[in-house]
């Protein structure tokens, strides 16, 4: 991200940063919704999970539209930020899970 900014690719750096922050924010909201659901009854939990998912997707959609239309960030960089962050989190989770098997 810093390298892109140094090379003068501000739209790419901004797109990558927005993708990373959306991905991390989305993950944080998923964790909150699941942890909030744990102490509730099954019927209430499903409804709360559904509402949380719709809220999370709405916020993500609004942020993506604003980033692309208003700030004109680079779409490929935004997608790279989203994917690289998710792949990193999945890899770290798998490494932690495999370490716990030993």
NUSENU-621899 format. One record per residue (C-alpha): x, y, z. Coordinates in steps of 0.001 Angstrom, whole numbers, padded with zeros to 6 digits, always signed. Example, Ala and Ser with C-alpha at 12.3 -4.5 7.8 and 13.67 -1.06 7.14 Angstrom:
2
+012300-004500+007800
+013670-001060+007140
end
This chain:
102
+000000+000000+000000
+002802+002403+000918
+004712+001285-002159
+001756+002177-004378
+001505+005608-002783
+005256+006212-003207
+004974+005300-006899
+002189+007855-007286
-000614+005310-007647
-002932+006994-005157
-006122+005471-006598
-004596+002000-006296
-003329+002639-002756
-006712+004000-001688
-008535+001100-003332
-006330-001454-001627
-006739+000273+001750
-010525+000440+001375
-010606-003259+000463
-008534-004186+003515
-010652-002086+005882
-013925-003434+004464
-012677-006988+004810
-011493-006485+008398
-014660-004597+009354
-016813-007307+007821
-014934-009985+009765
-015323-007979+012986
-019086-007664+012450
-019377-011408+011779
-017545-012200+015011
-019767-009794+016970
-022986-011208+015526
-021993-014803+016216
-020769-014062+019743
-023956-012102+020484
-026018-015061+019268
-024393-017661+021543
-026294-016891+024785
-029697-016534+023048
-032223-019257+022298
-032006-020934+018888
-035101-019240+017447
-034028-015785+018595
-030452-016415+017500
-031413-017221+013917
-033399-014003+013613
-030617-011942+015145
-028057-013584+012859
-030206-012857+009785
-030671-009199+010757
-026970-008853+011510
-026038-010339+008134
-028372-007982+006274
-027023-004988+008233
-023442-006054+007526
-024100-006518+003807
-025895-003163+003564
-023014-001316+005211
-020487-003118+003009
-022473-002268-000120
-022769+001403+000785
-019054+001695+001544
-018141-000046-001723
-020413+002203-003789
-019092+005353-002108
-015484+004230-002587
-015975+003407-006268
-018345+006182-007361
-017428+009117-005135
-013730+008578-004438
-013036+006716-007712
-010647+004184-006200
-009209+001459-008391
-011508-001572-008637
-008687-004134-009140
-006841-002747-006106
-010034-002820-004025
-010641-006457-004982
-007008-007290-004198
-007372-005707-000757
-010521-007709-000081
-009074-011030-001264
-005585-010745+000210
-006987-009901+003644
-009415-012838+003566
-006751-015259+002332
-004373-014086+005065
-007002-014606+007770
-007883-018069+006429
-004210-019062+006256
-003553-017887+009808
-006650-019716+011051
-005551-022936+009333
-002038-022633+010753
-003480-022152+014245
-005827-025113+013807
-003056-027384+012555
-000764-026320+015398
-003423-027281+017923
-003492-030835+016538
+000087-031504+017670
end
